[in-house]
Amino acid sequence: MAGRILLLVLFMNAVFFIVNAVPETCPADLGGKCGEDGEWEGEFFPGVPKIKYEGPSSKNPLSYKWYNAEEVILGKKMKDWLRFSVAFWHTFRGTGADPFGAPTKYWPWEDGTNSIAMAKRRMRANFEFLSKLGVDRWCFHDRDIAPDGKTLKETNSNLDEVVALAKELQGDKIRPLWGTAQLFMHPRYMHGAATSSELGVYAYAAAQVKKAMEVTHYLGGENYVFWGGREGYQTLLNTDMERELDHMAKFLEAAAAYKKKIGFNGTLLIEPKPQEPTKHQYDWDAATTLNFLRKYGLLEFKLNIECNHATLSGHSCHHDLETARINGMLGNIDANTGDPQVGWDTDQFLTDVGEATMVMISVIRNGGLAPGGFNFDAKLRRESTDVEDLFIAHISGMDTLARGLRNAAKLIEDGSLAELVSKRYSSFDTELGAQIEAGKADFEMLEKKAMEWGEPKVASAKQELAEMIFQSAL
């Protein structure tokens, strides 16, 4: 019986892939959406209006309740504090598939192919989505927006063709927040890209990054991101860690040199993540990545902190943001969250107002994120399959961060939390404290004071009061 069931499952899978391999030019059930040439006609989102701010009392799911782009908070417009961006890969390439199930999302404009024509159609859908959402930035991986060819030359040509359309559709107001190269999905990158044990793969990855940097620059991108999903190891038994780290540093040095050569003024960003898909990723968290950059003198790089990656490394998002900020290395935020009951990178839209408030405290302390911003590296849940869900998810994420901004501003203007923190460290606001912080107090001096003062008095940290003040702003 088990054998028959297995054969049935294999047969159904074969049918599924055969059916989905049919090279359509336009879906057949679109009610006149496709013209005679197979191209899409009319709007991609005809039932969705331009999203507007309606205020907290609105019950309209297709409206902003907290995000009012032109409203000034702490001397800066909300849109300038937040600098929102849509992630092309999750929004237009996400299918809902997971390791246990087939795709669940079949957007009406998809034709079942990965052709150049389909890539261009997705790009048009992307810019209509941005326009209706009122967002003027987007992010992409090179292989998300254009298909691989049979050779690197053909692949680059495919990318050029789609990027030319993107340039036209962008106009003067829209640009990429950042671009990047996808160096983790193709089998050639199974051992890594910059850390691969194969010289040919290292060279191929360099060529791919070179091209991705060029198109990011051409599109007016403000940053370029390196996420090393395969830059790590599964076991140290067969790994020369020192050599791999040296190779990765040389790769990044070459990228920085090429950035200058082509006149790209964007910021180069490293995105930490502890693991997944590798057992151990070299840029584990913000602190580990900062140590790597300092060791190799790569100080022109900054960090792109992804909240879900921070929690996977055992930290809060706020912790990694503060680690990057106090070191002058906070460049961008991938706005998402994970499920605390699930131990992997679930890439959910951030909807926790308390967490968003903590995030915005770091952003305000940083003076903003420009030329970085908030990229929604987040995807719909597998079970959310309506086109309008794409809008609802982004609206919810944008409203959550906007509400976090309002709350953080309220805490700063109130001053009670800052006063509590200042009072806690007030013993250092003395002559000796100033000498310690200036590096002028040696152990002999401190021993003399300890003998003179006797047993020190230790004040309460007032954690519960701090939490009460914080909660009162939510």
Secondary structure, DSSP 4 states (H G I P E B T S, - for coil): -HHHHHHHHHHHHHHHHHHHTS--SS-S-SSS-B-TTS-B-S-SSTT----EE--TT---TTEESS--TT-EETTEEHHHHH-EEEEHHHHHH----BTTB------TT--S---HHHHHHHHHHHHHHHHHHT--EEEEEHHHHS---SSHHHHHHHHHHHHHHHHHHHTTT-EEEEEE---SSSGGGTT-STT-S-HHHHHHHHHHHHHHHHHHHHTT-SEEEE--TTSEES-GGG--HHHHHHHHHHHHHHHHHHHHHTT--SEEEE---S-SSSSEESS-SHHHHHHHHHHTT-TTEEEEEEHHHHHHTTS-HHHHHHHHHHTT-EEEEE--B--TTS-S---BPP--HHHHHHHHHHHHHTT--TT--EEE-----TT---HHHHHHHHHHHHHHHHHHHHHHHHHHHH-HHHHHHHHHTGGGSSHHHHHHHTT---HHHHHHHHHHH-SPP-----HHHHHHHHHHT-
